[in-house]
Each structure stands twice: as C-alpha cells, then as structure tokens.
Amino acid sequence: MKYRSTRGSQSESIDSPAAIIQGLAPDGGLYVPVDFPQPKVDLNDFVGLSYQETANTVLSWFFDDYTDQELSESVVAAYGQQFDDDQIVPLTDKTAGSYYMELFHGPTLAFKDLALQVLPQLMTRAVKDQGVNSDIVILTATSGDTGTASMRGFQDVEGTQVIVFYPHNGVSPVQLRQMLTQQGKNLKVVAVEGNFDQAQTNVKKIFGDQQFNEWLAGTGHQFSSANSMNIGRLIPQVAYYFYTYAQLTKRHEIKMGDKVNFTVPTGNFGDILAGYYAKKIGLPINKLICASNQNNVLTDFFATGKYDRNRPFYLTNSPSMDILVSSNLERLLFDIAGQDDAQVRKLMAQLASDGSYQINDDMKAGLVDFAAGSADEKEIQAEIKRVYDETGYAIDPHTAVGSAVAHRYQENDPDTPTVVLSTASPYKFPETVLTAINGKSKWTGLNAVNELNRLLGGQLPGGVAALFDLTPRQEVVVQPDAMKDYIQDNL
C-alpha cells in the first residue's frame, strides 16, 4: 500500500509508516491510498470475530508495511483493560427506532479512543522501522474530545511530545477537566481565544511553515498529528463499521448482504469518511447519513454541492461538532474528482481565499452514497428526552444530533435498519442531558455528573470517576497568532 497527498503527484507517494509519522503532507494535503485495498471479503468471516480480531484484519488491509506481529501487538495494547466493556464497541438492541453503536467505552468516553489508543502503537513502531531519530511532536487542534484522547493515548510515550490547542470557553466543563487533569510529563494543553476553526487553521499553517519546520528539525523534533487528518487515526475507525454489521448479522437482526444505514454525528468528517471507506471495500451500506448541528455547512453542501463557511459560527450544546471547516471532506473531494489533485488544489485555494467553493455536476453525482440533515439545540434536547422517555436510555447531545436526523430520515426509509453512531457518553455532557430530561439543571461539572448518575443509577464510568480525584492544571490561554510562539517557547 502506498499513500499520496490529495494535493500532490502520485509519483511522490510514500508507505504507510511514513504517512503516519508525517500526519499532514508537506503540501498541506491529506494522505489517501494510491489504490484502495481490494481484499476478498467474506462478511461471514467477521461474524465470529472479536473487536480486536476485526481491527487487526482491517489494519492489515491498509497498513501492509507493518508485520503481522507489529499489528497484532498494536491491537492487543490498544483494546484491552482501558475499555470498560469487553466487546469494546457494544451495540444496543433496537432503541427508539434505531440501533446505537456505543463508541464511548474507552478511557476518555468518546469515539476518538477507538483510534487514539492504537495510533501511538502504530506511530512508535513506524518511528523505529523508519529509523527516525527526532522526537515526534503531536500537534493537534481539538473541539473537545480529540485533545483528551490524544493526551491519554500518548501519555509518557517515549520520544513524543503532545501539544493540544482547544477553543477557550468552547468545550464542556467535563471535557475541559478531562484535558486539564491528564497525567504525563510530555503533555501540554493550551486554550486559544477563538473557535475551533481558527485553532485548526493555524495548526495547518504551522505544519506548512517550512522555515519553522527547519528550525524544529534543528532542535531534534518533527511534527505529526493526532487529528483525523492523520491516516493512522482515520483507518482504525473503519473497523467498527465491519464489527457492528457482523453483530447485527450474528443477532439475526439482518441477513448477510442486507443493506444498513449509518447515521454519523459529523464535525470534521473523519468518522463518516471511515464509513465511506468501509463501503468502498464492500460493506453493504445503503446510506451514510451526515448529521450536523446548527453549524450545518455540511448539510447545505450535500444538498447543493456548494461548501460555504461564510456564515455565523454557533457555540452549541454539542461543542465537538462546532466546526465550519471539515478537513476530511478534502479526502472525499479527491475521490469524487477521480483523484484529480489539481482540482482539489483549486477547490482548497478557493476555500482559503473566498471561504467557499462549488463542485461540478460530475463530482456532485459522486455524493450518491450520502444523505444529510441537521438538528438545532432545541431539537437536540427534544431528542434526548424522546429517547429517554420511550426507553430509559440516555444519549449525549452529539449522539442526539445523529438520532434526531436518523429519526427524521426513517420517515422516508422505514424498512432499512439504521445504526446511529453514539460518539460520546452522556456523562461528558451532563448539564445538557439533565436539562433535556428534567427541564432544568442547576448543576455543572462534577456536580452535574453526580446528579446524572443518581438519575441513571449504576456505576460511574472509570474515565469520569477518576476526575474527582485529580487536580486540574492551570489553564493557559493564548491568542491565535501566538500559537507558534507558544510551541517555540515550550519545546
């Protein structure tokens, strides 16, 4: 398997360990397979596999530069006791009309753990195999969950440092406490006065700053990314689509070969792109339903073919989706443009200069695998209450975006089984969940966690329980144009 930049020549392709170490291509593009793997997939073979075995199979298709032993060791280390459910990704029974794929049983209670527990394993082996002598600086912008999961995954990993930028006052109280209480001598977390898009744009600029990268190399460091821009973060997410389909078959909810809809709460477009890759390989997916919150730039894109970030930016009760520039959409553009890197460069230049672009009719025809919808804050709260009142099952606000859009979509497609990706635990956003269910919440932060636990009963997840015993570090806040200075001063 070889990987090329969405903005570069195929002749400049590299192998998977090099792509994982680099994270972002030097030309600002994202790495994608030169040729997609075409494994002889017998879906029946997945029905009896554990999650670890499923992940190992999927990784072997894309990352064949790694030995079988390297992949096996990586998977065993990634998906073990740090997850609070032996299935790793359990699937609910049909609940309020949908199945919920629970992706929040890892140490930071969000779907990012499924990739960010294995990425450090892949990266450290890549560094060894490639003979890299520099320390790897994991530079990441987060809208809430990637930061915690990145720090937890790379905590005290030899030869790495992690610098996470997040929007000041743009994450939930529990998300903030999770980031500020992560333990590890190699971890730094910094608030940016601005929104996620500003933080992410500046991170990309820093990656592409040749002079700064030369200075960095002179100090014995090089950048990489833990965002889903990194192909090593994206590909592990393909596995849970195959695993969930196999669980539906094993439980006789569907017959082998039946098509399924997957509804994905979507911000940076990585999670849903992994589903698209699963379909390209042969998984019987009917529609990938892109669910957005009030920042519904993607909903409009799928309806019109025009991507336009020139609109109000809303801070909502689903903060991890408060994004107007969805980086991974570039990978989809590359695919539906017939791998035309010149076309992608043109569109990305238009986005940078004008804040918008319009795809042509041929490219728009390539969006046939997708549907899209959005839910505002009131609809999110109403969906949390609907699901809870009907079943007693609590969902977080991001999952509620997907659930609300799925519920609406099912009016026109009632016969196709629908899986909603449940991307975070309700304990990460207890204020919103309590307000939705009870009509109000006078608690915030850990007090709200306790109140939600009293409502739901049961035992607190370990990732939340630990927050009560840890002292958060002092919050550091910088202006967007000072991010590079912070990096320079702190390496």
Order of alpha helices (4+ residues) and beta strands (2+ residues): beta-beta-alpha-beta-alpha-alpha-beta-alpha-alpha-beta-alpha-beta-alpha-beta-alpha-alpha-beta-alpha-alpha-beta-alpha-beta-alpha-beta-alpha-alpha-beta-alpha-beta-alpha-alpha-beta-alpha-alpha-alpha-beta-alpha
